[in-house]
Amino acid sequence: MESKTDINRDNSKVLFGKAKNYFPGGVNSPVRAFRSVGGTPLFIKKGDGPYIWDEDDNKFIDFCCSWGPLILGHNNQKVKQKVLAALENGSSFGAPTKLENELAEIILSRIPFIDKIRFVSSGTEAVMSAIRLARGHTGKDKILKFEGCYHGHVDSLLVKAGSGLATFGASSSAGVPESFANETLVLPLNNSELLYETLKKHQDDLSCVIIEPIPANNGLLLQDLNFLKDLRKWCTEFSILLIFDEVISGFRVAFGGAAEHYGIIPDIVTYGKIIGGGLPVGAYASSNEIMSSVSPEGPVYQAGTLSGNPVAMSAGIAQLKECSSKDFYLNQQERTNYFVDSINDFCTSKNCPIEIVSVGSIFWFSFAGNKKIQSADQIDSDMNVFNKLHKLLLNKGVYIGPSGYEVGFISNAHTKEVLDKAIELFCKAIDEVY
C-alpha cells in the first residue's frame, strides 16, 4: 500500500489500469510491473541527462539508465542529432546501408579478437544466434551455462537463469520443453573442480560454454579471475567454444568489455545495450573462421528484417564515438568509485550490513554484510530491506530498478554534483531503513 507520504502517482495509476486491459500484467516486460517492490509502476514521460520525469511530473535521478544502454545519459544531443539525420532519409529499408559499415568499423577496429560481426535487434536474438552458430560450427548439440547467468529469454537458456525469473521465484519458465532443457547443462559459478570434471566428461557432446563474464543479471556476482582463466584454458583443451555474453558488460566496463577488462579472449561474443544508443540492437561476433559458418557464406541460417536498421546504427555510431574518446572509461570508473565508496563508508560508520559492489560503472546493493557473493545461491532471497529502500528512494527522487536482483548504472551524465546529491539521498534512505 502507498502511504500519504508517497509521491503522487495518480496519472501512473490511471495509465497502469488501462495497460492491464492491453498487456499481460499491464506491462511488456515482467519486472516493470513493480510486483516485487509494491506500489504502482511509474510511467515515464521523458528523460534528460541523469534525470527522468514520470507522468505525474515527479523528477528522479536515474540509475537504471534503461537497464544499461544509456551510458551517455538520457537524450544525449550527439546521439539525438545523428538519429534525426538518419530519419530524414527514412527509418528502414531491409537492405544494406553504409551506416552498418561505419558502426562495424568502429567496433572491429578497436576490439582485436573479433574479425566479423552480425547485427541483430536484441541481446536475446544475439545469444540465440551465437548458440546456433556454435552448434552449427562444431556439429555438437549440448551447451553449458551457469546458474544465475541470464542470457535472454531463449528456450534452452531459461534454466536457473537471472533476475527476471528470480524476482518471481522461478528457476525456469513454463513453455520450455523438457527436451530443450535436456540439451543444457547447468553448473554453479566459481567452481573450477566441477567445471573441469563436466567439460572432460561431456567434451564430445558440448558445442559451447556460455557465461556472463561479469554476471550482472542476478546480482553482481564478480568471479574469481582464476575461474575465468580456467574456463578459457579448458574450453580450448577440450575443443569447446567459449561464448562471452557481454550484452551488459560490453562497452560498459571497457570498450572491449569484460574480455578487455580481464584479458581473456572468447571464441564468440554477444553484444547489445550500449551499441544501440537507446534503440534496439544486438550483435554477435567472432573470428573469420567461425563467422564463415553464418549464412550466406555458410550453413547456419540467421536473418532479420530490422537487422542493421539505419536509425539504430546511427545512434550506436554517435554513442560509441563518445565511448572511444580519451579517458572515457577512466572517468566513468573514478566517478563510480566516488559514489560507491562514499555510500559504503557511510554504511560502515553506521554499522549497516549493506555493501555496494561495483565494477566499471555497474553497481549493486548486497545485503550480506562483508560476505563476498560469487554465486546466485548466496543471495538472500528476502528482499524486504531492498523493497523498503526502493520505496524511500523513490519518495526522495532517486530511481533504481524495481528488483533487488538488478544492478544499477552510472552514466557520463552523472556529474560529481549530481552524484553528491544522490549520495546524500541514498544515505538518508539507508539511515531510515535501519
C-alpha positions as MATLAB code, in Angstrom:
seq = 'MESKTDINRDNSKVLFGKAKNYFPGGVNSPVRAFRSVGGTPLFIKKGDGPYIWDEDDNKFIDFCCSWGPLILGHNNQKVKQKVLAALENGSSFGAPTKLENELAEIILSRIPFIDKIRFVSSGTEAVMSAIRLARGHTGKDKILKFEGCYHGHVDSLLVKAGSGLATFGASSSAGVPESFANETLVLPLNNSELLYETLKKHQDDLSCVIIEPIPANNGLLLQDLNFLKDLRKWCTEFSILLIFDEVISGFRVAFGGAAEHYGIIPDIVTYGKIIGGGLPVGAYASSNEIMSSVSPEGPVYQAGTLSGNPVAMSAGIAQLKECSSKDFYLNQQERTNYFVDSINDFCTSKNCPIEIVSVGSIFWFSFAGNKKIQSADQIDSDMNVFNKLHKLLLNKGVYIGPSGYEVGFISNAHTKEVLDKAIELFCKAIDEVY';
ca = [
       0.000    0.000    0.000;
       1.105    3.519   -0.725;
       1.079    5.927    2.208;
       0.149    9.603    2.336;
       3.843   10.499    2.291;
       4.441    8.767   -1.052;
       4.972   10.681   -4.252;
       1.882   11.376   -6.319;
       1.260    8.555   -8.803;
      -2.280    9.431   -9.885;
      -1.556    9.594  -13.620;
       0.596    6.463  -13.476;
      -2.254    4.646  -11.682;
      -4.712    5.569  -14.429;
      -2.288    4.524  -17.159;
      -1.470    1.260  -15.401;
      -5.169    0.493  -15.030;
      -5.614    0.917  -18.784;
      -2.471   -1.034  -19.551;
      -3.824   -4.083  -17.719;
      -6.503   -4.275  -20.419;
      -3.871   -4.386  -23.147;
      -0.858   -6.315  -21.815;
      -0.303   -9.328  -19.523;
       0.131   -7.840  -16.065;
      -0.099   -4.400  -17.642;
       3.490   -4.433  -18.894;
       5.633   -5.557  -21.818;
       8.450   -6.886  -19.630;
       7.701   -8.537  -16.245;
       9.971   -6.651  -13.804;
       8.394   -3.340  -14.857;
       5.195   -4.312  -13.008;
       6.738   -3.359   -9.606;
       5.326   -6.566   -8.125;
       8.417   -7.288   -6.046;
       8.663   -3.765   -4.591;
       4.943   -2.975   -4.380;
       3.012    0.085   -5.440;
       2.109    1.390   -8.858;
       4.806    1.259  -11.542;
       5.859    4.673  -12.734;
       5.053    5.593  -16.331;
       7.994    7.619  -17.591;
       7.317   10.706  -19.683;
      10.795   11.965  -20.532;
      14.466   11.841  -19.682;
      17.330   14.294  -19.929;
      20.905   13.806  -18.787;
      20.866   11.884  -15.472;
      17.188   12.603  -14.846;
      13.800   11.141  -15.718;
      10.276   12.522  -15.152;
       7.148   10.425  -14.776;
       3.637   11.221  -15.967;
       2.912   12.941  -12.638;
       5.918   15.247  -13.190;
       7.978   13.689  -10.412;
      11.686   14.143  -11.141;
      14.252   11.436  -10.356;
      17.994   10.932  -10.554;
      18.014    7.792  -12.702;
      20.376    4.894  -12.002;
      18.510    2.415  -14.193;
      19.504    4.126  -17.464;
      17.097    1.931  -19.452;
      18.824   -1.104  -17.847;
      22.235   -0.063  -19.129;
      22.177    1.227  -22.726;
      22.277    4.924  -21.838;
      25.936    5.247  -20.893;
      25.826    8.896  -22.048;
      22.614    9.624  -20.154;
      19.151   10.432  -21.453;
      18.510   12.450  -24.594;
      22.193   12.899  -25.406;
      22.372   15.617  -28.044;
      25.031   13.985  -30.230;
      23.050   10.748  -30.356;
      19.809   12.639  -30.918;
      21.198   14.668  -33.831;
      22.623   11.566  -35.503;
      19.269    9.784  -35.148;
      17.305   12.741  -36.540;
      19.671   12.989  -39.513;
      19.131    9.291  -40.266;
      15.356    9.650  -40.010;
      15.436   12.398  -42.641;
      16.392    9.663  -45.119;
      13.906    7.043  -43.933;
      13.597    4.661  -40.986;
      14.087    1.216  -42.536;
      14.986   -0.324  -45.883;
      15.623   -4.019  -45.307;
      18.724   -3.507  -47.430;
      22.371   -2.634  -46.705;
      23.363    0.912  -45.770;
      26.791    2.440  -45.228;
      25.846    3.099  -41.598;
      26.224   -0.636  -40.891;
      29.762   -0.466  -42.245;
      30.529    2.588  -40.161;
      29.394    1.069  -36.860;
      31.107   -2.237  -37.626;
      34.364   -0.393  -38.382;
      34.214    1.447  -35.040;
      33.785   -1.839  -33.188;
      36.085   -4.152  -35.149;
      38.948   -1.679  -35.371;
      39.055   -1.373  -31.569;
      38.427   -4.981  -30.488;
      41.278   -7.070  -31.922;
      39.980  -10.586  -31.224;
      36.908  -10.336  -33.492;
      37.103  -10.214  -37.293;
      33.441  -10.086  -38.300;
      30.179   -9.089  -36.685;
      26.485   -9.625  -37.428;
      23.951   -7.065  -36.210;
      20.582   -8.214  -34.894;
      17.783   -6.464  -32.998;
      18.182   -7.550  -29.351;
      20.506   -9.190  -26.866;
      18.285  -12.268  -26.755;
      18.499  -12.597  -30.533;
      22.280  -12.203  -30.394;
      22.626  -15.013  -27.855;
      20.182  -17.268  -29.699;
      22.177  -16.777  -32.890;
      25.518  -17.321  -31.153;
      24.302  -20.632  -29.695;
      23.095  -21.768  -33.121;
      26.423  -20.743  -34.635;
      28.348  -22.726  -32.014;
      26.243  -25.808  -32.646;
      26.416  -25.460  -36.418;
      30.168  -24.819  -36.473;
      31.090  -27.697  -34.140;
      28.427  -30.221  -35.123;
      27.697  -30.801  -31.409;
      24.347  -30.152  -29.700;
      24.730  -29.639  -25.959;
      25.508  -26.340  -24.285;
      26.650  -25.448  -20.781;
      25.548  -22.398  -18.811;
      25.964  -21.245  -15.224;
      23.373  -20.867  -12.502;
      22.341  -17.240  -12.092;
      23.559  -16.105  -15.512;
      20.803  -14.690  -17.708;
      21.130  -14.834  -21.469;
      17.762  -13.556  -22.622;
      14.536  -15.493  -22.966;
      15.980  -18.250  -25.182;
      14.209  -21.561  -24.506;
      17.311  -23.644  -23.830;
      18.813  -20.958  -21.577;
      15.830  -20.209  -19.323;
      17.093  -22.755  -16.814;
      18.260  -21.384  -13.455;
      18.602  -18.031  -15.144;
      18.742  -14.471  -13.871;
      16.862  -11.668  -12.193;
      13.596  -11.795  -14.087;
      12.898  -15.368  -13.016;
      14.457  -14.888   -9.577;
      12.189  -11.911   -8.901;
       9.164  -14.155   -9.380;
      10.655  -17.107   -7.511;
      11.059  -19.413  -10.520;
      14.054  -21.380  -11.777;
      12.743  -21.869  -15.299;
       9.796  -20.880  -17.470;
       6.613  -22.651  -18.466;
       6.529  -23.368  -22.171;
      10.123  -24.621  -22.343;
      10.016  -28.275  -23.495;
      11.943  -30.710  -21.316;
      13.771  -31.890  -24.424;
      15.197  -28.370  -24.850;
      16.300  -28.196  -21.238;
      17.937  -31.609  -21.560;
      20.379  -30.157  -24.072;
      21.535  -27.629  -21.456;
      23.953  -28.458  -18.653;
      23.922  -26.059  -15.696;
      26.778  -25.579  -13.236;
      27.274  -23.267  -10.257;
      29.575  -20.321  -10.813;
      33.119  -20.220   -9.464;
      33.585  -23.985   -9.021;
      36.651  -24.916  -11.082;
      36.804  -28.530   -9.946;
      33.247  -29.327  -11.017;
      33.735  -27.354  -14.224;
      36.762  -29.423  -15.240;
      35.022  -32.726  -14.495;
      31.960  -31.709  -16.520;
      33.875  -30.436  -19.545;
      36.039  -33.554  -19.642;
      33.039  -35.875  -19.347;
      30.910  -34.127  -21.999;
      33.596  -32.865  -24.390;
      32.285  -34.936  -27.291;
      28.752  -33.518  -26.930;
      29.340  -29.924  -25.801;
      29.317  -27.338  -28.553;
      29.902  -24.382  -26.239;
      30.005  -22.894  -22.789;
      28.188  -19.577  -22.380;
      28.795  -17.242  -19.459;
      28.298  -13.653  -18.436;
      31.972  -12.981  -17.619;
      30.591  -10.290  -15.324;
      27.309  -11.841  -14.140;
      25.084   -8.803  -13.730;
      21.529  -10.051  -14.037;
      21.109  -11.835  -10.722;
      23.083   -9.523   -8.531;
      26.624   -8.536   -9.433;
      28.437  -11.859   -8.996;
      32.067  -10.956   -9.621;
      34.034  -14.095  -10.409;
      37.494  -15.141   -9.311;
      39.799  -14.350  -12.221;
      41.370  -17.814  -11.935;
      37.953  -19.387  -12.549;
      37.526  -17.435  -15.781;
      41.082  -18.277  -16.873;
      40.470  -21.964  -16.120;
      37.281  -21.821  -18.171;
      39.172  -20.399  -21.146;
      42.016  -22.927  -20.822;
      39.788  -25.982  -20.545;
      37.431  -24.954  -23.353;
      40.496  -24.814  -25.595;
      41.797  -28.139  -24.262;
      38.514  -29.954  -24.907;
      37.662  -28.220  -28.227;
      34.573  -26.489  -26.825;
      33.710  -22.952  -27.949;
      33.573  -20.274  -25.249;
      30.853  -17.633  -25.604;
      31.040  -14.435  -23.579;
      27.616  -12.848  -23.172;
      28.630   -9.192  -22.966;
      25.196   -7.701  -23.592;
      25.551   -5.801  -20.294;
      29.323   -5.659  -19.780;
      30.277   -4.917  -23.384;
      31.313   -1.256  -23.852;
      30.366   -0.717  -20.201;
      33.398   -1.804  -18.113;
      35.750   -1.098  -21.038;
      35.278   -0.546  -24.750;
      36.132   -4.218  -25.287;
      34.002   -5.256  -22.335;
      34.979   -7.923  -19.808;
      37.208   -9.576  -22.396;
      39.401   -6.480  -22.377;
      38.958   -5.870  -18.648;
      40.141   -9.385  -17.731;
      42.414  -10.042  -20.697;
      40.530  -13.217  -21.694;
      39.561  -13.889  -25.310;
      36.304  -15.766  -26.011;
      35.578  -17.635  -29.244;
      32.247  -15.869  -29.772;
      30.968  -12.708  -28.085;
      27.493  -11.209  -27.925;
      26.723   -7.507  -27.517;
      23.648   -5.324  -27.072;
      22.545   -2.430  -24.891;
      25.162    0.285  -25.461;
      25.765   -0.341  -29.183;
      22.206    0.822  -29.880;
      22.440    4.156  -28.095;
      18.998    3.558  -26.593;
      17.481    1.854  -29.643;
      17.001   -1.920  -30.093;
      20.265   -3.540  -31.256;
      22.216   -6.699  -30.588;
      25.225   -8.313  -32.252;
      27.372  -11.407  -32.227;
      30.953  -11.543  -33.420;
      33.869  -13.932  -33.808;
      36.840  -14.892  -35.940;
      36.726  -15.125  -39.715;
      36.782  -18.913  -39.468;
      33.772  -19.221  -37.158;
      31.736  -16.432  -38.789;
      32.222  -18.082  -42.191;
      29.679  -20.651  -40.982;
      26.946  -17.976  -40.980;
      24.603  -17.746  -43.982;
      25.026  -16.723  -46.788;
      28.670  -17.865  -46.516;
      27.885  -20.976  -44.519;
      25.072  -23.327  -43.455;
      23.992  -21.605  -40.195;
      20.895  -19.594  -41.054;
      20.054  -16.340  -39.289;
      18.153  -13.344  -40.647;
      16.224  -10.262  -39.540;
      14.204   -7.597  -41.316;
      15.387   -4.845  -38.964;
      18.962   -6.089  -38.565;
      21.309   -3.163  -39.184;
      18.425   -0.693  -39.007;
      19.838    2.700  -40.099;
      18.353    4.662  -37.201;
      19.727    2.250  -34.599;
      23.090    2.147  -36.384;
      23.236    5.944  -36.272;
      22.582    6.006  -32.544;
      25.283    3.414  -31.998;
      27.808    5.314  -34.108;
      27.280    8.518  -32.143;
      27.443    6.769  -28.781;
      30.477    4.583  -29.457;
      32.428    7.540  -30.833;
      31.961    9.183  -27.454;
      32.843    5.987  -25.618;
      36.092    5.692  -27.603;
      37.247    9.170  -26.563;
      40.357    9.532  -24.387;
      39.913    8.587  -20.706;
      36.169    7.963  -21.089;
      36.255    4.731  -19.094;
      38.758    6.049  -16.581;
      36.404    8.931  -15.814;
      33.456    6.563  -15.541;
      35.393    4.380  -13.123;
      36.526    7.306  -10.973;
      33.034    8.770  -10.581;
      31.560    5.349   -9.854;
      34.213    4.642   -7.220;
      33.497    8.020   -5.616;
      29.761    7.244   -5.468;
      30.203    3.680   -4.203;
      32.949    4.448   -1.674;
      31.002    7.373   -0.202;
      27.914    5.257    0.485;
      29.943    2.260    1.693;
      31.844    4.484    4.118;
      28.534    5.758    5.467;
      27.200    2.191    5.878;
      30.383    1.182    7.717;
      30.141    4.155   10.053;
      26.509    3.281   10.818;
      27.246   -0.453   11.094;
      24.656   -1.208    8.384;
      25.015   -4.650    6.730;
      24.979   -3.121    3.240;
      27.822   -3.035    0.774;
      27.661   -1.691   -2.751;
      29.634   -3.962   -5.074;
      30.859   -2.455   -8.333;
      32.891   -2.997  -11.480;
      33.398   -0.302  -14.081;
      30.242    1.818  -13.917;
      27.967   -1.035  -12.749;
      26.925   -1.295   -9.098;
      24.707   -3.498   -6.932;
      23.391   -3.456   -3.373;
      24.483   -6.515   -1.412;
      22.771   -7.029    1.936;
      25.134   -9.777    3.091;
      27.462   -7.569    5.114;
      31.079   -8.179    4.160;
      30.400  -11.589    2.645;
      31.702  -11.856   -0.917;
      28.909  -13.122   -3.144;
      30.055  -15.019   -6.232;
      27.114  -17.323   -6.920;
      23.357  -16.989   -7.102;
      22.638  -19.341   -4.196;
      24.450  -16.979   -1.804;
      21.915  -14.177   -2.328;
      19.376  -13.801    0.474;
      16.010  -14.162   -1.249;
      14.380  -11.981    1.436;
      14.321   -8.611   -0.309;
      12.333   -6.755    2.361;
      15.198   -4.377    3.130;
      15.698   -3.604   -0.554;
      11.976   -3.076   -1.049;
      11.880   -0.544    1.799;
      14.960    1.181    0.410;
      13.476    1.302   -3.092;
      10.301    2.980   -1.824;
      12.220    5.525    0.263;
      14.492    6.379   -2.656;
      11.536    6.961   -4.987;
       9.988    9.304   -2.449;
      13.275   11.204   -2.237;
      13.687   11.480   -6.013;
      16.008    8.557   -6.875;
      15.051    5.855   -9.378;
      16.689    2.423   -9.321;
      15.459   -0.803  -10.908;
      12.412   -2.315   -9.140;
      14.141   -5.549   -8.098;
      16.871   -6.281   -5.594;
      18.465   -8.670   -8.071;
      19.046   -5.929  -10.636;
      22.175   -3.806  -10.961;
      22.431   -0.044  -11.305;
      24.384    2.057  -13.774;
      26.328    5.312  -13.733;
      26.216    7.348  -16.937;
      28.531   10.008  -18.277;
      25.792   12.499  -17.411;
      26.064   11.680  -13.699;
      28.430   14.503  -12.796;
      30.086   14.746   -9.386;
      27.495   17.347   -8.403;
      24.647   15.005   -9.323;
      26.334   12.124   -7.518;
      26.859   14.244   -4.404;
      23.108   14.861   -4.264;
      22.397   11.173   -4.888;
      24.846   10.129   -2.157;
      23.046   12.402    0.305;
      19.663   10.890   -0.618;
      20.936    7.285   -0.557;
      22.474    7.799    2.887;
      19.291    9.357    4.255;
      17.221    6.443    2.906;
      19.616    3.826    4.307;
      19.569    5.583    7.690;
      15.766    5.446    7.724;
      15.709    1.749    6.804;
      18.000    0.855    9.718;
];
